[in-house]
Structure formats: structure tokens, C-alpha cells
Amino acid sequence: MGNSEICIHLKAVKVLKTASEHVCEACIKLGTKWVHLRTCQTCGVTLCCDSSPMQHMSHHCRAEKHPVVISSEPGERWLYCYLDDEMVGY
């Protein structure tokens, strides 16, 4: 993440928060399915992605004003900022 062109929200992430479990707790409570998981870099919650029917992570990030998530999928190494619609690999 040494690129000086990335947004301030992505630059602010110094230590990555990773998923403790590979599930969307919100989907489990509702009995819905998820496609992929994302982990919030502000609070550490792991929820489903925008390809999932309920889109729990984007709703969480907008409601809580938590801008940055990482992919919680094996082999994927990127951060995404909802506020600036910007992605960067790590």
C-alpha cells in the first residue's frame, strides 16, 4: 500500500483485521445465504458481500460510517473503500 494516490481511508489501515470465523452472522440469524465474506477494518465484523442477496457488509459500512473492508476469501488480498469506491491490493 505504498501508493500515494490511494484514498485517506485506505492509507489509514495499518494493521489488518481478519475474520475469526468464515460466516456471515447476520445471514445465519436470518437463515439467508451468502456468496463471499468481507471484514470491516474499523470494527472487525465479518459480513456478506454485495454479490450476496442481503449485502450485509455494505449496509453495515454505510450505516456505521466504517469505510474500509478486506476480502475474507482465501487467496484474495485486497482492501476496498466504500466512500471513495477505491480498491487496492496488499
Rosetta blueprint (number, residue, H / E / L):
1 M L
2 G L
3 N L
4 S L
5 E L
6 I L
7 C L
8 I H
9 H H
10 L H
11 K H
12 A L
13 V L
14 K L
15 V L
16 L L
17 K L
18 T L
19 A L
20 S L
21 E L
22 H L
23 V L
24 C L
25 E H
26 A H
27 C H
28 I H
29 K H
30 L H
31 G L
32 T L
33 K L
34 W L
35 V L
36 H L
37 L E
38 R E
39 T E
40 C E
41 Q L
42 T L
43 C L
44 G L
45 V L
46 T E
47 L E
48 C E
49 C L
50 D L
51 S L
52 S L
53 P L
54 M L
55 Q L
56 H H
57 M H
58 S H
59 H H
60 H H
61 C H
62 R H
63 A H
64 E H
65 K L
66 H L
67 P L
68 V E
69 V E
70 I E
71 S E
72 S L
73 E L
74 P L
75 G L
76 E L
77 R L
78 W E
79 L E
80 Y E
81 C E
82 Y L
83 L L
84 D L
85 D L
86 E E
87 M E
88 V E
89 G E
90 Y L
